[in-house]
Each structure stands twice: as structure tokens, then as C-alpha cells.
Amino acid sequence: MHRTAAFVGLKLVRLVTLLVAISIVSFALVSASPIDPIQAYVGADMMRVGPEQRAQIAAYWGLDRPPVERFLEWGSALVRGDMGTSMTFRKPVADIIRERFSASLALMGLSWLVSGLLGFALGSLAAMNKDKWPDRVVKWYCYTLASTPTFWMGLLLLMVFAVWLGWFPVGLGTPAGVLAEQVTWSDRLGHLVLPALTLSIVGVAPVALHTRQKLTEVLSSEYVLFARARGERGYTLFRRHGLRNIALPAVSLHFAAFGELFGGAVLAEQVFSYPGLGQATVEAGLRGDVPLLLGIVLFSALFVFAGNTMADVLYRLLDPRMKEGRTP
């Protein structure tokens, strides 16, 4: 009980420290950006805006005050639960994150599940056939994907399956010109397939290579050699001695990959114009929307931290050695 409390307390301290550091660094970088937030706010009407109107806009959004004062005001509001108002969408930042994350969650959840299952299966297949043609094919596939940018894979799938074959929509999250209440689940799924497939294909590589390496080590151990001497082969050998030894590291690695998943979702959503949190991040950065950008950065940090924490918890719950050892 004492170790569990210490583990939770240490995690909370790390989380608070991480959020404070990210807030300071992110605000400093955004403040130093060459993008003029007033010009981005006004847009095409910039030539019609005079100095007085420009000053009024700056005063309304607090852009006429020193950066340190603006940061302290934003931080005090954040402590009270107010994340501010987006200059781009003219809505509370919390509402935008809630709406956009629901779409991103479906995309990331589907791709996370598919890439994990497919990566685990391919890694196991490669290790069980080490140095044979299935192993060489899986390694070639994974090494190729490991060096493939997410946006390039998205553009390739977009050209082949949406433009040339016409099997899936070109982009967006729902059909254009259709009212929200008239959109069916099949419509949403059709628009979700290509972005999710992009993330799944790219996300297979680390899980497959890690699983292959771990299973290769298990299969070369003494107790597996003894099992082979007793006549165990194929799936029986894998199920009795391989599966339980590689499942935990693979699952933990996959939970710890939330950061890569979120970063890939930003690029995939931009390629397919998918209305998720990633696209909102790009729009906030290009328009100098400080409240929205900082809110998304903090939320993404919480998302990645949650994935890493779940990976640690799984290790502590499923691996007896972690229960007996010292709290990391």
C-alpha cells in the first residue's frame, strides 16, 4: 500500500512539473513566432483595418500587454478551470478540444488497435520463422515503414483508393453538404477508413520489430530448447512458452507509443482534412491562436502521460518482479 501511494504521488509530481514546463516553453515559442495574430485574426480584410481598429483588436484579446503578464493571466485562469477563448473559432478552448477530440479518439483508437494486433501477429510470425522467407518479408516491410513519413503514406493511399479507384471519400469526416443529423454511421466509417489505415500501416513497424526481438530471445532460451527436445513444435510451443513472455512487453510498448500516435494523427488529419484535434492544432499554429494552441499542447501532454502511466501500471500489475522490486 505504501509503495502504491508513493508511486501515485511521484507520478502526480512529475505530471505537474511536466505541465508547468510545457506551458512556459510553449508560450515562449508562440510569443516568439513571426506570425502576426492580429493579421491572422482579421484575414483578408486586413487592408480595411486601420490603426485604431487594430489597437482595439489587440486590447480585446490582450495582445497589447507584455508576454509575462499575459502568461500569468492565462495561468491563473487555467487554475480556475478556464482555458480561454479561441481566436480562430470564437469559442471556448475546452469546448473545441472536447468536440475535436471525440473525432480524433475514434481515429486514434481504431488505428491503435489495428496496428497493435497486426504488429504483434507479424512479429510473432517473423520470430517463429527466423531467417526464413516470412521473417525476411516482415523485416523488409517493417524497415520500409519505419522510414516512411505519415503524410507521404496518407497521400499515397489517398491517390490510390480515393482518386484512382474511388473506393473511399477523398477527405473530411462526413459527406459534404449533408446535415449532421442525416449522417449515418456508415458515412462516418467510410471517411474514417483511410486516415485510420494510414496510422495503422505506419504504426505496425515498432510493435512488430519489438515483438520479433523479444520472441527470438525467448525461443533461444534454455527452457524452450528443453521443450523442443520434448517434442513441442509450432503453435503449441508459441502458446505455452512464447505468448505469455512477449505479450506484456508488446502491450506496454504499445501503450507508451501514445505520443507517436498523436503526432501521426496530426499529419494524417491534415492530409485528409479530417476534423479532429490534429487539424485544429495546425490551424491554431498558423493563425497564432495562443489560447487554443496552449490548450491543445497541455491536453496532448496529458494524453501521452496517460499512455505512459498505463504502461507502467500494466507492468506493476502483471509482472510479479515489479511488485517485489523498488518503486521506479
Buried (B, 14 or more C-beta within 10 A) or exposed (E): EEEEEEBEEEBEEEBEEBBEEBBEEBBEEBBEEEEBBBBBBBEEEEEEBEEEEBEEBBEEBBBBEEBEEBBEEBBEEBEEEBBBBBBBBEEBBBEBBEBBBEBBBBBBEBBBEBBBBBBBBBBBBBBBBBEEEBBEBBBEBBEEBEEBEBBEBBBBBBEEBBEEEEEBBBBEBBBEEEEEEEBEEEBBEBBBBBBBBBBBBBBBBBBBBBBBBBBBEBBEEEEBEEBEEEEBEEEEBBEEBBBEBBBBBBBBBBBBBBBBBBBBBBBBBBBBEBBBBBBBBEBBBEBBBBBBBBBBBBBBBBBBBEBBBBBBBBBBEBBEEBEEEEBE
